[in-house]
Amino acid sequence: MNYMKLLITGGAGFIGSNFVHYWVKTHPEDEITVLDKLTYAGNLSTLDSIKDKINFVEGDIIDEELVAKVMTGVDCVVHFAAESHVDRSIHDPYVFTRSNALGTHVLLETARRLKISRFHHISTDEVFGDIPLEADWKFNEDSSYKPSSPYSASKAGSDHMVRAYAHTFGLPITISNCSNNFGPYHYPEKFIPRSIIRLLQGENIRLYTPGNQVRDWLHVNDHCRAIDLILQKGKLGETYCVGGLAKGISNIEVAHKLLKIMDLPEDRIELVTDRPGHDVKYDVDWTKINKELGWEPQHTFDEWLEQTVEWYKNNQSWWKPLAEESEQFYQTKGEEVLK
Ligand SMILES: NC(=O)c1ccc[n+]([C@@H]2O[C@H](COP(=O)([O-])OP(=O)(O)OC[C@H]3O[C@@H](n4cnc5c(N)ncnc54)[C@H](O)[C@@H]3O)[C@@H](O)[C@H]2O)c1
């Protein structure tokens, strides 16, 4: 299916901006409007090089009047906008319910009234809770919802509302639940960019103790390709799980890989007190999107990680103004180094 007009919410954030860049390049004939509140995580400079090719609207997805205005005439909504940092959801949970649950509801209600042809909702594997470290099963489209942080609970709420709008009102929706993304334009507060940036600044990696938490890492470019395929060929009403090639890699192993890529000694790691309720393991089974839509990740985790380090080395002017705010957040929440 070819879309003429897309509304991309959260397009100034990490994944949303990568998607806007991707779409401008791969579908240059389409018209894109980005709606973004420009919270601490939204950064207009990320869209600088394509600013003449998109319409940017600064605003809140909770603002019904504004949402109706920007959605009028749109064929397809791709919804990324959300508060996305688990640690911040522990310190300030209300803002997560507001933007992630209520904000999604406002978009859905507007999409229903305007008879939008497709509403694609970006969600997370964190809605499924976590997997015991020793277990070998993975999350898939049939996994039950067991969110464990205010972030994942607010995302779970939004997923349920998206399905309710499909079931009750026939809204043509698709959902993707993906694993942890990494790549360019990733806000410095998140584990991989923060570690690279701290090392580039002569500081040590800060790692939640004991460092054995396992994540399933998905490169943001692979994620954008998956969303594209879902929009073109995905079945209405369906959910697709999207994951990466990095299986069973713990955070401490990621830290060691970064040290190796950056040619630094192994002792450049500091353990800090763990986050409350820290999920131990995520692992995503992406068989369905592979079998039905022919998607698979393009490069190995190690290749993408090297490229990501290079990107942060070469784009210091992008992250330098943001790194200070991010470190201040960790100081405010009382990050405590153990050794
Ligand atoms: N980053 C990941 O690893 C990951 C993994 C799975 C799912 N997701 C989901 O993908 C989406 C994008 O995540 P991200 O990492 O790019 O997040 P991000 O925090 O980098 O960016 C979020 C963007 O949304 C905007 N925003 C926040 N609240 C808003 C509001 N009320 N109105 C309008 N704009 C608002 C912010 O300004 C920012 O530009 C989110 O829905 C997130 O839950 C992310």
The ligand as an SDF file (V2000), in Angstrom:
LIG
                    3D

 44 48  0  0  0  0  0  0  0  0999 V2000
   14.0840    2.8130   22.7010 N   0  0  0  0  0  0  0  0  0  0  0  0
   13.7670    1.5280   22.7790 C   0  0  0  0  0  0  0  0  0  0  0  0
   14.6430    0.6540   22.9500 O   0  0  0  0  0  0  0  0  0  0  0  0
   12.3260    1.0780   22.6120 C   0  0  0  0  0  0  0  0  0  0  0  0
   12.0500   -0.2970   22.6570 C   0  0  0  0  0  0  0  0  0  0  0  0
   10.7350   -0.7210   22.4810 C   0  0  0  0  0  0  0  0  0  0  0  0
    9.7350    0.2160   22.2370 C   0  0  0  0  0  0  0  0  0  0  0  0
   10.0250    1.5410   22.2190 N   0  0  0  0  0  0  0  0  0  0  0  0
    8.9260    2.4870   21.9590 C   0  0  0  0  0  0  0  0  0  0  0  0
    9.2680    3.2210   20.7990 O   0  0  0  0  0  0  0  0  0  0  0  0
    8.7550    4.5580   20.8800 C   0  0  0  0  0  0  0  0  0  0  0  0
    9.8730    5.5450   20.6760 C   0  0  0  0  0  0  0  0  0  0  0  0
   10.8690    5.3280   21.6800 O   0  0  0  0  0  0  0  0  0  0  0  0
   12.2030    6.2040   21.7030 P   0  0  0  0  0  0  0  0  0  0  0  0
   13.2510    5.4020   22.3320 O   0  0  0  0  0  0  0  0  0  0  0  0
   12.4250    6.8250   20.3880 O   0  0  0  0  0  0  0  0  0  0  0  0
   11.7580    7.3470   22.7310 O   0  0  0  0  0  0  0  0  0  0  0  0
   12.4070    8.7580   22.9950 P   0  0  0  0  0  0  0  0  0  0  0  0
   12.2020    9.0200   24.4490 O   0  0  0  0  0  0  0  0  0  0  0  0
   13.7750    8.8550   22.4350 O   0  0  0  0  0  0  0  0  0  0  0  0
   11.4990    9.7600   22.1310 O   0  0  0  0  0  0  0  0  0  0  0  0
   10.1570    9.9850   22.4370 C   0  0  0  0  0  0  0  0  0  0  0  0
    9.6940   11.2140   21.6410 C   0  0  0  0  0  0  0  0  0  0  0  0
    8.3110   11.4160   21.9380 O   0  0  0  0  0  0  0  0  0  0  0  0
    8.1190   12.7960   22.2390 C   0  0  0  0  0  0  0  0  0  0  0  0
    6.9960   12.8830   23.1860 N   0  0  0  0  0  0  0  0  0  0  0  0
    6.9440   12.3970   24.4620 C   0  0  0  0  0  0  0  0  0  0  0  0
    5.7490   12.6850   25.0190 N   0  0  0  0  0  0  0  0  0  0  0  0
    5.0430   13.3430   24.0620 C   0  0  0  0  0  0  0  0  0  0  0  0
    3.7360   13.8920   24.0330 C   0  0  0  0  0  0  0  0  0  0  0  0
    2.9290   13.8420   25.1080 N   0  0  0  0  0  0  0  0  0  0  0  0
    3.3200   14.4920   22.9070 N   0  0  0  0  0  0  0  0  0  0  0  0
    4.1180   14.5690   21.8090 C   0  0  0  0  0  0  0  0  0  0  0  0
    5.3790   14.0830   21.7870 N   0  0  0  0  0  0  0  0  0  0  0  0
    5.8280   13.4720   22.9050 C   0  0  0  0  0  0  0  0  0  0  0  0
    9.4270   13.2680   22.8250 C   0  0  0  0  0  0  0  0  0  0  0  0
    9.5910   14.6790   22.7140 O   0  0  0  0  0  0  0  0  0  0  0  0
   10.4250   12.5030   21.9940 C   0  0  0  0  0  0  0  0  0  0  0  0
   10.7730   13.1960   20.8250 O   0  0  0  0  0  0  0  0  0  0  0  0
    8.0790    4.6510   22.2510 C   0  0  0  0  0  0  0  0  0  0  0  0
    6.7050    4.4490   22.0820 O   0  0  0  0  0  0  0  0  0  0  0  0
    8.7000    3.5180   23.0480 C   0  0  0  0  0  0  0  0  0  0  0  0
    7.8120    3.0450   24.0340 O   0  0  0  0  0  0  0  0  0  0  0  0
   11.2960    1.9980   22.4140 C   0  0  0  0  0  0  0  0  0  0  0  0
  1  2  1  0
  2  3  2  0
  2  4  1  0
  4  5  1  0
  4 44  2  0
  5  6  2  0
  6  7  1  0
  7  8  2  0
  8  9  1  0
  8 44  1  0
  9 10  1  0
  9 42  1  0
 10 11  1  0
 11 12  1  0
 11 40  1  0
 12 13  1  0
 13 14  1  0
 14 15  2  0
 14 16  1  0
 14 17  1  0
 17 18  1  0
 18 19  2  0
 18 20  1  0
 18 21  1  0
 21 22  1  0
 22 23  1  0
 23 24  1  0
 23 38  1  0
 24 25  1  0
 25 26  1  0
 25 36  1  0
 26 27  1  0
 26 35  1  0
 27 28  2  0
 28 29  1  0
 29 30  1  0
 29 35  2  0
 30 31  1  0
 30 32  2  0
 32 33  1  0
 33 34  2  0
 34 35  1  0
 36 37  1  0
 36 38  1  0
 38 39  1  0
 40 41  1  0
 40 42  1  0
 42 43  1  0
M  CHG  2   8   1  16  -1
M  END
$$$$
